[in-house]
Amino acid sequence: MSSTPARVPDDLFRRLSEKLSPEQLVELTAAIALENFSARFNRAFEIEPGG
């Protein structure tokens, strides 16, 4: 999901769907998206982790 273009392989989605509820899948996806946004934002402004 963090690569460009964003893609989740069908097999990975299927395996996650077996373990997680739809609500949990949404929460996981939102957390990944937020971390991806943060990492790209920080890179654009050359902000180092912990800085």
Phi and psi in degrees as GROMACS dihedral restraints (atoms count N, CA, C in turn):
[ dihedral_restraints ]
;  ai    aj    ak    al  type     phi  dphi    fc
    3     4     5     6     1   -88.3    20    10
    4     5     6     7     1    -9.8    20    10
    6     7     8     9     1   -80.7    20    10
    7     8     9    10     1   167.9    20    10
    9    10    11    12     1  -119.1    20    10
   10    11    12    13     1   121.2    20    10
   12    13    14    15     1   -74.7    20    10
   13    14    15    16     1   154.2    20    10
   15    16    17    18     1   -66.6    20    10
   16    17    18    19     1   128.2    20    10
   18    19    20    21     1  -150.7    20    10
   19    20    21    22     1   134.8    20    10
   21    22    23    24     1  -113.9    20    10
   22    23    24    25     1   118.3    20    10
   24    25    26    27     1   -57.7    20    10
   25    26    27    28     1   142.8    20    10
   27    28    29    30     1   -54.8    20    10
   28    29    30    31     1   -40.3    20    10
   30    31    32    33     1   -64.5    20    10
   31    32    33    34     1   -40.7    20    10
   33    34    35    36     1   -64.2    20    10
   34    35    36    37     1   -44.8    20    10
   36    37    38    39     1   -61.2    20    10
   37    38    39    40     1   -42.3    20    10
   39    40    41    42     1   -61.5    20    10
   40    41    42    43     1   -45.8    20    10
   42    43    44    45     1   -64.7    20    10
   43    44    45    46     1   -40.2    20    10
   45    46    47    48     1   -65.8    20    10
   46    47    48    49     1   -39.0    20    10
   48    49    50    51     1   -64.4    20    10
   49    50    51    52     1   -26.1    20    10
   51    52    53    54     1   -73.7    20    10
   52    53    54    55     1   -25.0    20    10
   54    55    56    57     1  -103.8    20    10
   55    56    57    58     1   -26.8    20    10
   57    58    59    60     1  -118.5    20    10
   58    59    60    61     1   148.4    20    10
   60    61    62    63     1   -75.3    20    10
   61    62    63    64     1   164.4    20    10
   63    64    65    66     1   -54.7    20    10
   64    65    66    67     1   -39.4    20    10
   66    67    68    69     1   -64.4    20    10
   67    68    69    70     1   -40.1    20    10
   69    70    71    72     1   -67.9    20    10
   70    71    72    73     1   -35.8    20    10
   72    73    74    75     1   -63.2    20    10
   73    74    75    76     1   -40.5    20    10
   75    76    77    78     1   -63.3    20    10
   76    77    78    79     1   -45.5    20    10
   78    79    80    81     1   -62.9    20    10
   79    80    81    82     1   -43.8    20    10
   81    82    83    84     1   -61.5    20    10
   82    83    84    85     1   -46.1    20    10
   84    85    86    87     1   -62.1    20    10
   85    86    87    88     1   -41.6    20    10
   87    88    89    90     1   -64.0    20    10
   88    89    90    91     1   -41.1    20    10
   90    91    92    93     1   -64.9    20    10
   91    92    93    94     1   -42.1    20    10
   93    94    95    96     1   -64.7    20    10
   94    95    96    97     1   -44.3    20    10
   96    97    98    99     1   -62.0    20    10
   97    98    99   100     1   -41.1    20    10
   99   100   101   102     1   -64.2    20    10
  100   101   102   103     1   -44.0    20    10
  102   103   104   105     1   -64.6    20    10
  103   104   105   106     1   -39.8    20    10
  105   106   107   108     1   -63.3    20    10
  106   107   108   109     1   -45.2    20    10
  108   109   110   111     1   -57.9    20    10
  109   110   111   112     1   -48.5    20    10
  111   112   113   114     1   -60.2    20    10
  112   113   114   115     1   -44.7    20    10
  114   115   116   117     1   -63.6    20    10
  115   116   117   118     1   -42.6    20    10
  117   118   119   120     1   -69.3    20    10
  118   119   120   121     1   -40.2    20    10
  120   121   122   123     1   -60.7    20    10
  121   122   123   124     1   -49.1    20    10
  123   124   125   126     1   -61.9    20    10
  124   125   126   127     1   -39.3    20    10
  126   127   128   129     1   -63.2    20    10
  127   128   129   130     1   -41.1    20    10
  129   130   131   132     1   -61.1    20    10
  130   131   132   133     1   -33.0    20    10
  132   133   134   135     1  -104.2    20    10
  133   134   135   136     1    12.0    20    10
  135   136   137   138     1    54.2    20    10
  136   137   138   139     1    40.5    20    10
  138   139   140   141     1   -89.7    20    10
  139   140   141   142     1   124.1    20    10
  141   142   143   144     1   -83.1    20    10
  142   143   144   145     1   149.9    20    10
  144   145   146   147     1   -55.8    20    10
  145   146   147   148     1   137.4    20    10
  147   148   149   150     1    77.4    20    10
  148   149   150   151     1    -0.3    20    10
